[in-house]
């Protein structure tokens, strides 16, 4: 009969009491130090002893137990959905996540594709986050905001083109992008302007307000705006380019730089001179657009906040009773190059 080899005895999981004994302090002091409590003054030498003891023992605080004592977690929930995002959104999330970690929050990106507006708040609330930053692609209702607050969320924040009643709003008004792009084309004397409307799922949230902004900019000048459905495929761009001269357009705002580069190549392949026959403008100011010939005109977008995003979220968490705040995050500027 075979015998199992001797198994090494499993070491017990270290506790805060073990850390306290090794550091020569109370368990309360261990808790204050490792939880970065701002309400208790503890000398730097004591903090160092506690941290060294915790490292030596391999001790980490139990998040669930800490949440139970506090009545909420230090988790900031960032629901995510599967749709293409530009460099501005990447910068936004990078700045936000790094800043929140600096403030001792746990940042969790939660896949939310397929959740409808009624289910999403309930699913998010099950995690008991201290704050939720909801994307505009999942419309949050006042009822959903109330559910999250009753479940312990001290700050419910929406990120998108429009605010939601009862929630704080970080607004990126996409109308400004369309207005800025068309403003550049109007300055260049163009009056018959196409606006690309991506057919890919999820982009209507951005494309529709950009079209609205384009129309608002064009209206005082009597300029014509023509929506142009387009898939991000060479075949779709080639079909649009083949009938371009029948559309009688002298310019196009192509949603973003990627669609602009796709369409500009198709127009050139169809023998249409850019910019003499058709001026082209994108958005995002990608490096690749500067390397094209002609160089791509675009709309540069930047984050505009009075304080770092993470500090803003932290302030809203620490003052849960304050009235809903509205912060406009988007600053745009036209960058005219050879394509327009």
C-alpha positions, 0 to 999 in steps of 0.5 A, a space after each residue: 500500500 503506497 503512502 503519501 509523501 510527508 506534507 509540510 505543515 501549513 503555516 497558520 494565517 497571520 493575524 493582526 494580533 501576531 503583528 501587534 505582538 511582534 511590533 510591541 503595540 496594540 491591535 488597535 494601533 495595527 489597525 490604525 496604521 495599516 488602514 491609514 486612519 487619518 483620525 489618530 496620530 501615530 509616530 513615524 517610528 511606530 508606523 514603521 515597526 508595524 509595517 515591518 512586522 506585517 511584511 515579515 509575517 506576510 500579513 495583509 488586512 482582511 478587506 471583508 472584515 474591514 468593510 464589515 466594521 466600516 459599513 462599506 468598502 474602500 472599493 470604487 467601482 468602474 463598470 466597463 462595457 465593450 466599445 471602442 474608446 479613444 485616447 481621452 478615455 484612456 487618459 481619464 481612467 489612468 489618471 483616476 485609477 492611479 490617483 484613487 490608489 494613492 488615496 488608499 481606495 481599491 479600484 475595481 473594473 467590473 465587466 457590465 456588457 449585457 446589463 440593462 439599466 434596471 439590472 445594473 445598479 442591483 448587480 453593482 450594489 451587491 459588491 457594496 462599493 463606496 463609490 460608483 462611476 457609471 459609464 454613459 453607455 448604461 443609462 442610470 436612472 434616479 431609481 438606480 441611483 437611490 438603490 446604490 445609495 441605500 446599499 452604502 455607496 456614498 457617491 454615485 457619479 455618472 460619466 457621459 454626455 449628459 447628467 442623471 438626476 440625483 447623481 453627481 455628473 462628470 460630463 464630456 459634452 460631445 456636442 463641443 467636438 462636432 461644433 469645433 470640427 465644423 467651425 474649422 471647416 466653416 472658417 475654411 469656406 466649406 458649406 456642404 459638410 458630411 458628418 460620419 456616423 459610425 455604425 459600430 455598436 455603442 458609438 451612437 452615444 458619442 456620434 449623435 451629440 457630435 452630429 448635434 453640435 455640428 448642426 448647431 455650428 452650421 445653422 447660423 451660416 446656412 451650411 448643409 450637414 449630411 449624416 454619413 453612415 459608415 462602418 470601420 471597414 475598407 469596403 464600407 469606406 470604398 462604397 461611400 467614396 464611389 458615390 461621393 461626387 453624387 453627394 455634392 459635399 465639399 468637406 467631411 467631419 469623420 467622427 474621429 481620426 481613425 474614421 477620418 484616415 479610413 475615409 481619406 484613403 478611400 477618397 484618394 483611391 477614388 480619385 478625389 483630391 483632399 483637400 481641394 475637392 473635399 476637406 477632411 477633419 477628424 478628432 483625437 489628434 492621433 500621432 498617426 494623423 500627423 504622419 499622413 500626407 496630407 496631414 490630418 486636421 483634427 479636434 484635440 480633446 483634453 481633460 479640464 478639471 479644477 482638481 485631480 479627478 481622484 481628489 474630486 471623488 474622495 471629496 464626494 465620498 467624504 461628504 455624502 450628503 452634498 447636493 449633486 455636482 456637475 463638472 464639465 471635463 471636456 476642453 476642445 481645440 481645432 488643429 488645422 493641417 493640410 487635409 482641411 
